[in-house]
Amino acid sequence: MPQKVICKDCGEILYSDIDLKPPEELIRNFEGKCPKCGKELSYNPENIEIRELYE
């Protein structure tokens, strides 16, 4: 199942791949901030949205 991680504020795609990565690793890779808008990145399981992807 593909994974896509998007900044909640600006919509920047932070990660999109077939390989799943833990949210903490992605946050660490971006030094805790969105590279486009500078918003602090955080992980809250309640804010996760899972949808089927049709391509």
Secondary structure as GFF3:
##gff-version 3
##sequence-region A 1 55
A	DSSP	beta_strand	3	6	.	.	.	ID=ss1
A	DSSP	beta_strand	13	17	.	.	.	ID=ss2
A	DSSP	alpha_helix	23	29	.	.	.	ID=ss3
A	DSSP	three_ten_helix	45	47	.	.	.	ID=ss4
###
